[in-house]
Amino acid sequence: MNIIIHGIKGRMGQSLIETARANNIANNITNNINVLAGIDLAPPIETTQTSNDIPLTADLNIIAQADIVIDFSTPEATLALVAQALKTQTPLVIGTTGFTAAQEAQINAAAQSLAIVKAGNMSLGINMLARLVEQAAQDLPDSWDIEIFEMHHSDKKDAPSGTALFLGEAAAEGRNIELPTPIIDRSGGRTKGEIGFSVARGGSVIGEHEVIFAGAGERLVLAHAAQDRTIFARGALTAASWLLGKPAGLYSLQDVLDTKNKGNNK
């Protein structure tokens, strides 16, 4: 499986290279993985080399040579990638977060004719947490408040994180409501039925998420802590392997892992 990594110079890009090489030694993902090249829109157009000896370019035309492109970049860079992928019909695994509603709509539209796996978090544990959150939100009375707390490293730009929003959507689905626009700065008390978000940034924290269900006299806390970025890289590579040969559609990681009986194909 020939892959290209979009956003290769970032933390996740480097982790993907290391994890792909480790997979080829351990053979624990379906396909042998060849990192054909990396794309980063910051360097000049001419090809250079990464520190891992992977060819590096800013020319999106190269994706025609790949079986799959894995994207961990920025929303603007992802949309440029999607536009090129529509021309070459190259499947995408998108792990970038922080999209606006309009940008999400563009990706949804592209998935009408392009196979895309898109996930705010590529970890198996987080996807299982989302299932538990949905179940708890469905079974507990509406009088229980829901608060989602997340903490990431000091350089993370989007807030709340894509994972926090993913968990908020799971809670909203459990309560059969639409997730309202997240509010992270409050004054005064809570609004009835609100799904709240709290954000912290600092240090080198990879990712910590808690979903708190607060009732009268008791609390239920469901939590996940990422201790190593390879959990996201393994999830993205598993998604890439799974996506080969799939028809056009927008798939979630839960489709990939078959952790739900219903799909998210749009």
Contacts in CASP RR format, 6 or more apart in sequence:
PFRMAT RR
TARGET T0000
AUTHOR 0000-0000-0000
METHOD contacts of the structure
MODEL  1
MNIIIHGIKGRMGQSLIETARANNIANNITNNINVLAGIDLAPPIETTQT
SNDIPLTADLNIIAQADIVIDFSTPEATLALVAQALKTQTPLVIGTTGFT
AAQEAQINAAAQSLAIVKAGNMSLGINMLARLVEQAAQDLPDSWDIEIFE
MHHSDKKDAPSGTALFLGEAAAEGRNIELPTPIIDRSGGRTKGEIGFSVA
RGGSVIGEHEVIFAGAGERLVLAHAAQDRTIFARGALTAASWLLGKPAGL
YSLQDVLDTKNKGNNK
1 31 0 8 1.000
1 32 0 8 1.000
1 33 0 8 1.000
1 34 0 8 1.000
1 67 0 8 1.000
1 68 0 8 1.000
1 240 0 8 1.000
1 241 0 8 1.000
1 244 0 8 1.000
2 34 0 8 1.000
2 36 0 8 1.000
2 65 0 8 1.000
2 66 0 8 1.000
2 67 0 8 1.000
2 68 0 8 1.000
3 20 0 8 1.000
3 33 0 8 1.000
3 34 0 8 1.000
3 35 0 8 1.000
3 36 0 8 1.000
3 66 0 8 1.000
3 67 0 8 1.000
3 68 0 8 1.000
3 69 0 8 1.000
3 70 0 8 1.000
3 237 0 8 1.000
3 240 0 8 1.000
4 35 0 8 1.000
4 36 0 8 1.000
4 37 0 8 1.000
4 38 0 8 1.000
4 39 0 8 1.000
4 62 0 8 1.000
4 63 0 8 1.000
4 65 0 8 1.000
4 66 0 8 1.000
4 68 0 8 1.000
4 69 0 8 1.000
4 70 0 8 1.000
5 13 0 8 1.000
5 16 0 8 1.000
5 17 0 8 1.000
5 35 0 8 1.000
5 37 0 8 1.000
5 38 0 8 1.000
5 39 0 8 1.000
5 54 0 8 1.000
5 69 0 8 1.000
5 70 0 8 1.000
5 72 0 8 1.000
6 38 0 8 1.000
6 39 0 8 1.000
6 63 0 8 1.000
6 69 0 8 1.000
6 70 0 8 1.000
6 71 0 8 1.000
6 72 0 8 1.000
6 73 0 8 1.000
6 77 0 8 1.000
6 78 0 8 1.000
6 81 0 8 1.000
7 13 0 8 1.000
7 38 0 8 1.000
7 39 0 8 1.000
7 40 0 8 1.000
7 41 0 8 1.000
7 71 0 8 1.000
7 72 0 8 1.000
7 73 0 8 1.000
7 77 0 8 1.000
8 14 0 8 1.000
8 16 0 8 1.000
8 17 0 8 1.000
8 38 0 8 1.000
8 39 0 8 1.000
8 40 0 8 1.000
8 50 0 8 1.000
8 54 0 8 1.000
8 56 0 8 1.000
9 40 0 8 1.000
9 42 0 8 1.000
9 50 0 8 1.000
9 56 0 8 1.000
10 40 0 8 1.000
10 72 0 8 1.000
11 229 0 8 1.000
12 72 0 8 1.000
12 95 0 8 1.000
12 229 0 8 1.000
12 232 0 8 1.000
12 233 0 8 1.000
12 236 0 8 1.000
13 72 0 8 1.000
13 233 0 8 1.000
14 51 0 8 1.000
14 52 0 8 1.000
15 229 0 8 1.000
15 230 0 8 1.000
15 232 0 8 1.000
15 233 0 8 1.000
16 35 0 8 1.000
16 70 0 8 1.000
16 72 0 8 1.000
16 233 0 8 1.000
16 236 0 8 1.000
16 237 0 8 1.000
17 35 0 8 1.000
17 50 0 8 1.000
17 52 0 8 1.000
17 54 0 8 1.000
18 52 0 8 1.000
18 230 0 8 1.000
18 233 0 8 1.000
19 230 0 8 1.000
19 233 0 8 1.000
19 234 0 8 1.000
19 237 0 8 1.000
20 33 0 8 1.000
20 35 0 8 1.000
20 233 0 8 1.000
20 237 0 8 1.000
22 230 0 8 1.000
23 29 0 8 1.000
23 33 0 8 1.000
23 234 0 8 1.000
23 237 0 8 1.000
24 32 0 8 1.000
24 33 0 8 1.000
29 234 0 8 1.000
29 237 0 8 1.000
29 238 0 8 1.000
29 241 0 8 1.000
30 241 0 8 1.000
30 242 0 8 1.000
31 241 0 8 1.000
31 244 0 8 1.000
33 237 0 8 1.000
33 240 0 8 1.000
33 241 0 8 1.000
35 54 0 8 1.000
36 55 0 8 1.000
36 65 0 8 1.000
36 66 0 8 1.000
37 47 0 8 1.000
37 54 0 8 1.000
37 55 0 8 1.000
37 56 0 8 1.000
37 57 0 8 1.000
37 62 0 8 1.000
37 65 0 8 1.000
37 66 0 8 1.000
38 50 0 8 1.000
38 54 0 8 1.000
38 55 0 8 1.000
38 56 0 8 1.000
38 57 0 8 1.000
39 56 0 8 1.000
39 57 0 8 1.000
39 58 0 8 1.000
39 59 0 8 1.000
39 60 0 8 1.000
39 62 0 8 1.000
39 63 0 8 1.000
39 69 0 8 1.000
39 81 0 8 1.000
40 56 0 8 1.000
40 58 0 8 1.000
41 58 0 8 1.000
41 73 0 8 1.000
41 77 0 8 1.000
41 80 0 8 1.000
42 58 0 8 1.000
43 56 0 8 1.000
43 57 0 8 1.000
43 58 0 8 1.000
44 58 0 8 1.000
45 57 0 8 1.000
45 58 0 8 1.000
45 59 0 8 1.000
46 57 0 8 1.000
47 55 0 8 1.000
47 56 0 8 1.000
47 57 0 8 1.000
47 59 0 8 1.000
48 55 0 8 1.000
48 56 0 8 1.000
48 57 0 8 1.000
49 55 0 8 1.000
49 56 0 8 1.000
50 56 0 8 1.000
60 80 0 8 1.000
60 81 0 8 1.000
60 84 0 8 1.000
61 84 0 8 1.000
63 69 0 8 1.000
63 81 0 8 1.000
63 84 0 8 1.000
63 85 0 8 1.000
63 88 0 8 1.000
63 90 0 8 1.000
64 88 0 8 1.000
64 90 0 8 1.000
66 90 0 8 1.000
67 90 0 8 1.000
67 91 0 8 1.000
67 244 0 8 1.000
68 90 0 8 1.000
68 91 0 8 1.000
68 92 0 8 1.000
68 93 0 8 1.000
68 240 0 8 1.000
68 243 0 8 1.000
68 244 0 8 1.000
69 81 0 8 1.000
69 85 0 8 1.000
69 90 0 8 1.000
69 91 0 8 1.000
69 92 0 8 1.000
69 93 0 8 1.000
70 92 0 8 1.000
70 93 0 8 1.000
70 95 0 8 1.000
70 236 0 8 1.000
70 237 0 8 1.000
70 240 0 8 1.000
71 77 0 8 1.000
71 78 0 8 1.000
71 81 0 8 1.000
71 92 0 8 1.000
71 93 0 8 1.000
71 94 0 8 1.000
71 95 0 8 1.000
71 96 0 8 1.000
72 95 0 8 1.000
72 96 0 8 1.000
72 236 0 8 1.000
73 81 0 8 1.000
73 96 0 8 1.000
74 96 0 8 1.000
75 96 0 8 1.000
75 98 0 8 1.000
75 99 0 8 1.000
75 100 0 8 1.000
75 103 0 8 1.000
77 96 0 8 1.000
78 94 0 8 1.000
78 96 0 8 1.000
78 99 0 8 1.000
78 103 0 8 1.000
78 107 0 8 1.000
79 103 0 8 1.000
79 106 0 8 1.000
79 107 0 8 1.000
81 92 0 8 1.000
82 92 0 8 1.000
82 106 0 8 1.000
82 107 0 8 1.000
82 110 0 8 1.000
82 114 0 8 1.000
82 116 0 8 1.000
84 90 0 8 1.000
85 91 0 8 1.000
85 92 0 8 1.000
85 110 0 8 1.000
85 114 0 8 1.000
86 110 0 8 1.000
86 113 0 8 1.000
86 114 0 8 1.000
89 113 0 8 1.000
89 114 0 8 1.000
91 114 0 8 1.000
91 115 0 8 1.000
91 116 0 8 1.000
91 117 0 8 1.000
91 243 0 8 1.000
91 244 0 8 1.000
91 245 0 8 1.000
91 246 0 8 1.000
92 114 0 8 1.000
92 115 0 8 1.000
92 116 0 8 1.000
92 117 0 8 1.000
92 118 0 8 1.000
93 116 0 8 1.000
93 117 0 8 1.000
93 118 0 8 1.000
93 236 0 8 1.000
93 239 0 8 1.000
93 240 0 8 1.000
93 243 0 8 1.000
94 107 0 8 1.000
94 116 0 8 1.000
94 117 0 8 1.000
94 118 0 8 1.000
94 119 0 8 1.000
95 118 0 8 1.000
95 119 0 8 1.000
95 120 0 8 1.000
95 122 0 8 1.000
95 236 0 8 1.000
97 120 0 8 1.000
97 158 0 8 1.000
97 161 0 8 1.000
97 162 0 8 1.000
97 163 0 8 1.000
97 165 0 8 1.000
98 158 0 8 1.000
98 162 0 8 1.000
99 107 0 8 1.000
107 116 0 8 1.000
107 118 0 8 1.000
107 250 0 8 1.000
108 250 0 8 1.000
108 266 0 8 1.000
110 116 0 8 1.000
111 248 0 8 1.000
111 249 0 8 1.000
111 250 0 8 1.000
111 266 0 8 1.000
112 248 0 8 1.000
112 249 0 8 1.000
113 248 0 8 1.000
114 248 0 8 1.000
114 249 0 8 1.000
115 243 0 8 1.000
115 245 0 8 1.000
115 246 0 8 1.000
115 247 0 8 1.000
115 248 0 8 1.000
115 249 0 8 1.000
115 251 0 8 1.000
116 249 0 8 1.000
116 250 0 8 1.000
116 251 0 8 1.000
117 239 0 8 1.000
117 240 0 8 1.000
117 242 0 8 1.000
117 243 0 8 1.000
117 251 0 8 1.000
117 252 0 8 1.000
117 253 0 8 1.000
117 255 0 8 1.000
117 256 0 8 1.000
118 250 0 8 1.000
118 251 0 8 1.000
118 252 0 8 1.000
119 127 0 8 1.000
119 166 0 8 1.000
119 239 0 8 1.000
119 252 0 8 1.000
119 253 0 8 1.000
120 162 0 8 1.000
120 163 0 8 1.000
120 165 0 8 1.000
120 166 0 8 1.000
121 127 0 8 1.000
121 162 0 8 1.000
121 163 0 8 1.000
121 166 0 8 1.000
121 232 0 8 1.000
121 253 0 8 1.000
122 231 0 8 1.000
122 232 0 8 1.000
122 233 0 8 1.000
122 234 0 8 1.000
122 235 0 8 1.000
122 236 0 8 1.000
122 239 0 8 1.000
122 253 0 8 1.000
123 224 0 8 1.000
123 226 0 8 1.000
123 231 0 8 1.000
123 232 0 8 1.000
123 235 0 8 1.000
124 231 0 8 1.000
124 235 0 8 1.000
124 257 0 8 1.000
125 224 0 8 1.000
125 231 0 8 1.000
126 163 0 8 1.000
126 166 0 8 1.000
126 167 0 8 1.000
126 209 0 8 1.000
126 224 0 8 1.000
126 226 0 8 1.000
127 253 0 8 1.000
127 254 0 8 1.000
127 257 0 8 1.000
127 259 0 8 1.000
128 259 0 8 1.000
129 167 0 8 1.000
129 209 0 8 1.000
129 211 0 8 1.000
129 222 0 8 1.000
129 223 0 8 1.000
129 224 0 8 1.000
130 166 0 8 1.000
130 167 0 8 1.000
130 170 0 8 1.000
130 254 0 8 1.000
131 170 0 8 1.000
131 254 0 8 1.000
131 259 0 8 1.000
131 260 0 8 1.000
132 222 0 8 1.000
133 167 0 8 1.000
133 168 0 8 1.000
133 170 0 8 1.000
133 171 0 8 1.000
133 211 0 8 1.000
133 222 0 8 1.000
134 170 0 8 1.000
134 171 0 8 1.000
134 173 0 8 1.000
134 174 0 8 1.000
135 174 0 8 1.000
136 211 0 8 1.000
136 213 0 8 1.000
136 220 0 8 1.000
136 222 0 8 1.000
137 146 0 8 1.000
137 170 0 8 1.000
137 171 0 8 1.000
137 172 0 8 1.000
137 173 0 8 1.000
137 174 0 8 1.000
137 175 0 8 1.000
137 213 0 8 1.000
138 174 0 8 1.000
138 175 0 8 1.000
138 176 0 8 1.000
140 213 0 8 1.000
140 220 0 8 1.000
142 175 0 8 1.000
142 193 0 8 1.000
143 215 0 8 1.000
143 216 0 8 1.000
144 213 0 8 1.000
144 214 0 8 1.000
144 215 0 8 1.000
144 220 0 8 1.000
145 190 0 8 1.000
145 193 0 8 1.000
145 194 0 8 1.000
145 196 0 8 1.000
145 212 0 8 1.000
145 213 0 8 1.000
145 214 0 8 1.000
145 215 0 8 1.000
146 168 0 8 1.000
146 171 0 8 1.000
146 193 0 8 1.000
146 194 0 8 1.000
146 195 0 8 1.000
146 196 0 8 1.000
146 211 0 8 1.000
146 212 0 8 1.000
146 213 0 8 1.000
146 214 0 8 1.000
147 195 0 8 1.000
147 196 0 8 1.000
147 197 0 8 1.000
147 198 0 8 1.000
147 211 0 8 1.000
147 212 0 8 1.000
147 214 0 8 1.000
148 160 0 8 1.000
148 164 0 8 1.000
148 167 0 8 1.000
148 168 0 8 1.000
148 171 0 8 1.000
148 195 0 8 1.000
148 196 0 8 1.000
148 197 0 8 1.000
148 198 0 8 1.000
148 209 0 8 1.000
148 210 0 8 1.000
148 211 0 8 1.000
148 212 0 8 1.000
149 197 0 8 1.000
149 198 0 8 1.000
149 199 0 8 1.000
149 200 0 8 1.000
149 208 0 8 1.000
149 209 0 8 1.000
149 210 0 8 1.000
149 212 0 8 1.000
150 160 0 8 1.000
150 161 0 8 1.000
150 163 0 8 1.000
150 164 0 8 1.000
150 197 0 8 1.000
150 198 0 8 1.000
150 199 0 8 1.000
150 200 0 8 1.000
150 207 0 8 1.000
150 208 0 8 1.000
150 209 0 8 1.000
150 210 0 8 1.000
151 199 0 8 1.000
151 200 0 8 1.000
151 201 0 8 1.000
151 202 0 8 1.000
151 205 0 8 1.000
151 207 0 8 1.000
151 208 0 8 1.000
152 161 0 8 1.000
152 200 0 8 1.000
152 201 0 8 1.000
152 202 0 8 1.000
152 205 0 8 1.000
152 206 0 8 1.000
152 207 0 8 1.000
152 208 0 8 1.000
153 201 0 8 1.000
153 202 0 8 1.000
153 203 0 8 1.000
153 204 0 8 1.000
153 205 0 8 1.000
153 206 0 8 1.000
153 207 0 8 1.000
154 201 0 8 1.000
154 202 0 8 1.000
154 203 0 8 1.000
154 204 0 8 1.000
156 201 0 8 1.000
159 184 0 8 1.000
159 199 0 8 1.000
159 201 0 8 1.000
160 182 0 8 1.000
160 184 0 8 1.000
160 197 0 8 1.000
160 199 0 8 1.000
161 199 0 8 1.000
161 207 0 8 1.000
161 209 0 8 1.000
163 207 0 8 1.000
163 209 0 8 1.000
164 182 0 8 1.000
164 197 0 8 1.000
164 199 0 8 1.000
164 209 0 8 1.000
165 179 0 8 1.000
165 182 0 8 1.000
167 209 0 8 1.000
167 211 0 8 1.000
168 179 0 8 1.000
168 195 0 8 1.000
168 197 0 8 1.000
168 211 0 8 1.000
169 179 0 8 1.000
171 179 0 8 1.000
171 195 0 8 1.000
171 211 0 8 1.000
172 178 0 8 1.000
172 179 0 8 1.000
172 195 0 8 1.000
175 193 0 8 1.000
177 193 0 8 1.000
179 195 0 8 1.000
180 194 0 8 1.000
180 195 0 8 1.000
182 195 0 8 1.000
182 196 0 8 1.000
182 197 0 8 1.000
183 194 0 8 1.000
183 196 0 8 1.000
183 197 0 8 1.000
184 196 0 8 1.000
184 197 0 8 1.000
184 198 0 8 1.000
184 199 0 8 1.000
190 196 0 8 1.000
206 226 0 8 1.000
206 227 0 8 1.000
206 228 0 8 1.000
206 229 0 8 1.000
207 225 0 8 1.000
207 226 0 8 1.000
208 223 0 8 1.000
208 224 0 8 1.000
208 225 0 8 1.000
208 226 0 8 1.000
209 223 0 8 1.000
209 224 0 8 1.000
209 225 0 8 1.000
210 221 0 8 1.000
210 222 0 8 1.000
210 223 0 8 1.000
211 221 0 8 1.000
211 222 0 8 1.000
211 223 0 8 1.000
212 219 0 8 1.000
212 220 0 8 1.000
212 221 0 8 1.000
213 219 0 8 1.000
213 220 0 8 1.000
213 221 0 8 1.000
213 222 0 8 1.000
226 232 0 8 1.000
235 253 0 8 1.000
235 256 0 8 1.000
238 256 0 8 1.000
238 257 0 8 1.000
239 253 0 8 1.000
239 256 0 8 1.000
242 256 0 8 1.000
243 251 0 8 1.000
243 256 0 8 1.000
249 265 0 8 1.000
249 266 0 8 1.000
250 264 0 8 1.000
250 265 0 8 1.000
250 266 0 8 1.000
251 263 0 8 1.000
251 264 0 8 1.000
251 265 0 8 1.000
252 263 0 8 1.000
252 264 0 8 1.000
254 260 0 8 1.000
254 263 0 8 1.000
254 264 0 8 1.000
255 263 0 8 1.000
255 264 0 8 1.000
255 265 0 8 1.000
END
